Amino acid sequence: MTNILVTGGAGYIGSHACKSLRAAGYTPVTYDNLCTGWKEAVKFGPFEQGDLRDADRLAEVFAKHQPSAVMHFAALSQVGESMRNPGIYWDNNVSGSATLLQAAVDAGCLDIVFSSTCATYGDQDNVVLDEDCAQHPINAYGASKRAIEDMLENFEAAYGMRSVIFRYFNVAGADPEAEVGEFHQPETHLIPLVLDAVDGKRDALTIFGTDYDTPDGTCIRDYVHVMDLVGAHVLGLKWLEDKRGSRVFNLGTGSGFTVREVIDHARDVTGREVPVTEGERRPGDCTKLVSGSTRAKAELGWEPARSTLGEMIADAWRWHQTGHYDK
């Protein structure tokens, strides 16, 4: 089977991508330093431990497995942390990606599927975002991803590298079979935080900001199921295999939900109350982020099948009840 190098393949989205790649007939080779990933999540192909910034280790892995393409998920991704400590985001995400891309070029591996983010658009309130919207990131996480997008353009001009870039909205849910799932330390994503509060793993969920210009005062986000998301990545890989050239796609459903709406759905799915406290706004948080793009559907044939809020929470709840990874 064809090998695909999956950086960050031991993390939340990367591990689900590995499962989808295996189902599609590829061999996913996980490359991860386990800084935020989990060895227990590597279930669908070989594992190579290493850091993005280690050029010698990358060269060794490319030579050993000779991948036909790279799916690049590995990154630090906490908005708040990126506001407090931007240097580590430029070092890990940007410098690491530069080392990775050069190693790929040196190995003759010129197809890259890149995990970007809607955070590159910044805070554009009341704008339904598509791929042609201006990019004005307001935190170092979004800025680092935007820089990598620019880097991919440079590598295409210089070396003929081809890329499919996916700008995600909020990823949620878990593998319906609960083989892999979402687990971060510390946890920062809304739905697992809600579920932690539901089953007593935390005293309460804190809502950060209740005075936004939204129907109930809380932030609005566009949620997409992780399995739908990684399905798009497999389609993006096939796009590159068909020599169709570099392209950018937003991945979202076009439907936004407030924090309070997520809480209400979690109550319905679990049959339990969600203890809540209210806090101040967090630096770097946007009021509303919703995709307005139909490009992935029109050009990739992407059809999100599980991205209802109820289904995302139900799959996350199933995973949540199975237990979590251990270091």
BELCOR-V149484 format. One record per run of one state. SS is the DSSP state (h for helix, s for strand, l for the rest). FROM is the first residue (numbers start at 1). TO is the last residue. If there is no record, write none. Layout:
BEGIN
<<SS,FROM,TO> <SS,FROM,TO>>
END
This chain:
BEGIN
<<l,1,2> <s,3,7> <l,8,11> <h,12,23> <l,24,26> <s,27,32> <l,33,38> <h,39,41> <l,42,46> <s,47,49> <l,50,54> <h,55,65> <l,66,68> <s,69,72> <l,73,78> <h,79,84> <l,85,85> <h,86,106> <l,107,110> <s,111,117> <h,118,121> <l,122,128> <s,129,129> <l,130,139> <h,140,159> <l,160,161> <s,162,168> <l,169,169> <s,170,172> <l,173,189> <h,190,198> <l,199,204> <s,205,208> <l,209,219> <s,220,225> <h,226,241> <l,242,246> <s,247,251> <l,252,255> <s,256,258> <h,259,270> <l,271,275> <s,276,279> <l,280,287> <s,288,289> <l,290,290> <s,291,291> <l,292,294> <h,295,300> <l,301,308> <h,309,320> <l,321,327>>
END
